Amino acid sequence: MKWMQVCGFLLALLVLFGFENPNELNKRALKEVAKTFETESFTVESISVSDSENVNLSIQLTGQNFFRIISGDNLLGYAFFDQAPSKTAKFDYLVVFNAQLKVINTKVLVYREEYGGEIGSKRWLKQFLGKTGGDRVSVNSNIDVISGATISVNSMTKAMDNLLVTIGMLQDKNLL
């Protein structure tokens, strides 16, 4: 009986502290999109790519992670939401593009580690602003590293590079 109580307590801790409420996460992402485009009036449309196209992409785009942001009849831009690994957990991040698919905002929505959270700073994330599907990013060439956040820096940079490659491939095929 005591073992079951301990398991129950551990499960409760995981639920309370280990997992982010998906609805709360969605609210954070939508709030950031509204702030980026300076409007509260917009709709979000899912963008999915066929399985045959997704096979060749660096990042799999589904109706769950890539969205068109529209206000009235105007395309404001796009938003991409995903997770990337840190040392022992994953962090949630958002990338917002303008209508020309240029990065105009990046945000770490939830960081679940004790160390490495510095990647969520605006100062570090601004290195990705202005990047397009034709750009590459790498800690070896054009992205600064952060002492004590090596794993997270590498992970976020690789995720951004894969996203930019994917966007570039879709643009080349006139799918965006």
ROMI-308058 format. One line per field, with one value per residue (C-alpha): x, y, z. Coordinates in steps of 0.05 Angstrom, whole numbers. Layout:
REM residues N
x: [X|...]
y: [Y|...]
z: [Z|...]
***
This chain:
REM residues 176
x: [0|56|88|22|19|90|74|11|49|103|50|16|83|95|27|34|106|130|80|53|-22|-32|-87|-42|13|-35|-55|18|31|-31|-14|55|26|-22|35|79|26|-1|-72|-123|-165|-137|-152|-105|-108|-71|-23|-7|39|27|61|100|128|139|186|237|232|280|221|154|98|30|-35|-12|52|49|-3|-24|-42|-98|-134|-196|-173|-100|-45|-5|45|59|72|110|107|149|193|268|310|350|394|339|274|245|228|171|186|149|175|134|145|118|79|145|168|221|230|201|197|223|202|218|149|167|236|237|309|346|404|405|343|385|366|298|328|308|380|401|338|345|401|347|307|307|327|291|288|351|392|431|445|500|537|601|588|534|500|532|539|521|565|525|472|511|461|401|438|457|387|351|401|393|317|318|364|320|259|293|314|242|213|263|245|171|182|223|165|115|78|79]
y: [0|48|37|56|120|139|125|166|224|221|219|280|317|300|324|389|406|363|376|442|449|447|499|546|535|551|615|636|622|660|718|722|720|776|817|804|827|881|857|818|804|746|674|615|564|498|483|411|380|314|253|247|318|311|252|299|356|369|382|347|398|377|412|415|456|503|556|613|677|716|781|791|777|793|743|770|713|644|612|549|515|456|426|417|376|405|364|320|350|388|461|492|547|590|621|675|693|752|741|737|681|722|708|766|735|675|657|601|590|539|519|460|455|487|509|536|580|638|616|647|717|766|785|715|699|763|728|690|752|767|696|664|596|614|624|574|582|548|557|547|607|658|641|659|606|616|588|539|530|492|435|482|531|474|445|511|529|461|466|535|513|452|498|546|489|463|532|540|473|488|556|525|478|536|501|565]
z: [0|17|-51|-85|-44|-65|-138|-133|-101|-156|-210|-180|-179|-252|-271|-232|-249|-306|-360|-386|-395|-471|-467|-428|-479|-536|-500|-494|-567|-590|-544|-574|-645|-628|-598|-659|-709|-662|-670|-629|-691|-730|-748|-749|-805|-802|-857|-870|-921|-956|-929|-994|-986|-911|-922|-955|-904|-847|-801|-808|-818|-794|-782|-709|-715|-776|-785|-830|-793|-827|-811|-854|-925|-909|-897|-838|-836|-809|-742|-726|-658|-636|-582|-580|-532|-475|-429|-397|-421|-480|-487|-527|-577|-627|-692|-726|-799|-838|-903|-942|-895|-860|-786|-746|-677|-639|-569|-520|-490|-436|-413|-365|-343|-285|-331|-401|-398|-424|-494|-479|-475|-529|-537|-557|-598|-640|-678|-717|-737|-811|-830|-889|-923|-961|-898|-856|-781|-742|-677|-718|-762|-745|-679|-612|-559|-486|-431|-389|-443|-495|-505|-510|-556|-603|-601|-615|-670|-703|-698|-729|-785|-800|-801|-849|-894|-894|-909|-966|-996|-993|-1025|-1081|-1095|-1092|-1035|-992]
***
